[in-house]
Amino acid sequence: MAGSQGSLSFLKMTAALPSIPLFIGYILMIVVSGLWQRWTSPFQLKSLLVIHNFSCCIANAVTLFGFSNALIINGSAYGKTSSPVFLQAFKIYWIIKIVELFDTVYLVLRHRRSQISFLHVYYRFSMLLLCDVARLFSPWPSIATFLALNSLVHVILYFYYGLVALTPENPPKWDKSLTEMQIFAFGFGLFIAVNGYHYHKFCIYSILYIITILVLFLNFYFHAYLTNQPQTIEIKTHKKK
């Protein structure tokens, strides 16, 4: 009974998140994107994509600095207490996750619906909801560690996307290395989560979530770089920007 009440409380808490309307709108946009592609002509958004990607690169650098500075001040990557410096970094990070949803909006506007993969959608909306939960209920060093790592990856990732948008006819050739970097980052995050669960009584859900992301990225990497089957997610979706 206690477990079911806890689950019900968690569901009620999640349903009340400020991100829920955004999540619903995001999913509805994807559902009707086929009609949009059928009834309209594709937009040319080169300048907007350049601005968006480099802005996301800079914004993630800001949160990377904020989380890193807060963790240094706190002195622990496994703490479960908050402070104003953590609250500020978490709020900025959540706003960035909202802005990053426009990656999908631009794909829809440009009639790149085939590039909106399950990983593309799952990764973006899950990060939006999870960081909203974190900033409201657990803006702790133990969570900031993962978000700092994610911010570091996204600094490099959006810098790459910006270069692709700037010179789509001659994109950088290090997309495979970026995918490997993402896989390594999630693998390192899994190590932190398992260590936190074993020694610091972290919840097991972070482990399960990272495993789902790792499986999806490894599946993409296998099909994109180890076989001849084309894949259109994350890194490769941006090659034609």
N, C-alpha and C positions, 0 to 999 in steps of 0.2 A: 504493500500500500504506500509506504513511504517513497519507494522508487517511482511509482506511477505519479504521485503528487509532485515529486521533483521534476519529472519529465513534463508534466502539465505546466508547472511554473516556468520552466525553461521555454516552452512553446509560447506561452503568453508574453514572456519577456521579449522573445524574438519577434513576435507579431507586432509589438509596439515600437520596434526600432524605427528611427527616422529614415533608414535606408530602404525599408520595405516598399514604399510607393515607387522609389527609383527602380528597385528590383522588378516590380510588377510591370512598370512601363518599359523597362529594358527587354523583358521577355516578350511582351506584346509587340514591340517594335520588330523583333526578330521573326515572330510568327507572321506578321503582315508584310514583311520585307519582300516576299515574292510578288505580291500585288504591286508594291512600289516599283519593283524592277520591270514589271510588265507594262505599267502605265506611264512611265517616265523615261527620260533619257539620262544617261550617266553624267554626273557632275565632274568637272575638272577642278581638283582642289589642291594643286601642287603647293601654292603659297601657304594655304591654311595648314597643310600637313607639315610643312617645314617649321612653321611657328609652333604648332601643337607639339611636335616631337621634341624639339629642342627645349621648349618650355617645360615639358614633363621631365626631361633630363635634368634641368636646373632645379626643378621642384624636388625631385628625388634626392638630389645632392644636399638640399636644405634639410630634409628629414633625416638623411644619413648623418649629417653633422649633429642635428638635434638629438637623435637617439644615442649616438656615440658619446656625445658630451654628457648626456644624462647618465649613461651607464658608467662612465669614468667617475663622475661625481658620486654615484651610488656605491661603486666599488664591488658590485656583484651582478652577474648575469642571470642569477636565479632568485632574485628577491621578489617578494610579493607585497611590497609597499609602494605607494605612489608619492608623487611630488609635483609641484606646479610645472617644472620643466618637462616632466614626462607627459602631463596632460596636454601641454601645448604641442609637443611633437606628435602625439597621437591624433589630435584634432587636424593638424595639417596633413598628416598621412591619410586620414579618412577623406579629406577634400580631394587629395590627389587621386585616390581610387575612384572617386566620382568622375573626375576629369578624364581618367583613362578609359571610362566607358565609351567615350567619343571615338575610340579606335574602331568600335563596332559600328557606330553611327556613320563614320566616314566610309566604311566598307559598304554599307547599305546604299548610301548616296552615290557611290561610284559603281554600283551594280557588281560588287564583288561578293555576292551572297554565298557563293560556293566556298569562299575562304573562311566563312564563319563556322568553324568546326566546334565539336563538343568541348574540346579542351579550351578553345578560345573563350567560349561562353562560360563554362564551369569555373575556370580560373578567375575571370573578372568578377562575376557576381558573388562567388564564394568569398573572395578577398574583401569585397565591399562589405558584406554582411559580417564577416568575422572581425574585421578591424573596427566596425561600428560597435559590436559587442565589447571588444577589448577597450575601446576608448571610454565607454560609458560605465563598465563594470569591473574592469581589471587592467588599468593602465600601469602595469607593473614592469620592472626590469626583465622579468622572465619572458614576457611577451615582446618587449621592445627589442630583445636580442634577435628574434626572428624577423621583425620588421626592419631592423637596421640592415640585416643581410639582404632582404628583399629590395630595400632601397638602393643598396650598392649595385645589385644586379640590374635594376631598372635604370640607373644612371648610364651604364654602358649600353643597355638595350635600346633606350630611346635616343642615345647619341647615334647608334647604328641606324635606327629608323630615320632619324633626321638626315643623315647622309644619303640614305636611299631616296628619300623624298626630294632632296636637293639635286641629286644626279641619278634619276631613275634609269637613264640609258647606260650608266656605268656604275652599278652599285658595288659596294665593298664586297669582298670575297670571303669574309670571315663569319658567315652565317652558321656554319657547322660548329665553329669554336664557341659561338654564343650559346648554341643549344647545349653544348657540353658544359659550359659554364653554369647554365641554369640547372642542369642535372646535378652537377657537383654541389651547387649551393643548396639544393633541396636535400641531397644526401647528407651534407653537413648539418642542415637543420634537423634532419631525422636523428642524427647522432646526439644533438643537443636535447631533443625531445625525449629520447630514450634515457639519456643520462639524468634528465630532470625528473622523469617518471620514477626511475629506480632510486635516486638518492634524495630527491627534494619533493616527492609526492605531487608531481605534476599530474594533471588529468591525462587519461589515455587518448582523448579525442584528438589532440594535436598530432600524436603519432599516426593515428588512422588517417587523418586528413593529408598529412605529408605523403603517406604511402600512396594514396589515390593520385595525387599530383605526380609523384615519381613514376608510377605505372603509366600514366598518360603521356608524359614526356618521353619515357623510354620507348613506348610504342611509336611515337612520332619519329624519334631518332632512328629506330630500326627501319621504318618504312621510307624515311626521307634520305638516309645516308648509307644504309647497309643493303638495301634492295633497290630495284629499279622502279618501284611503285611511287608515283608522285603523291606528295602530301602538301596540304595548303593550310598550315597553322603557324601561329606565333612568328618565327623568324621568316619563313618563306612567304607568308602572306603579304609581306611588305616589300618584296622584291620589285614589284611593279609600280610602286609609288612614284 
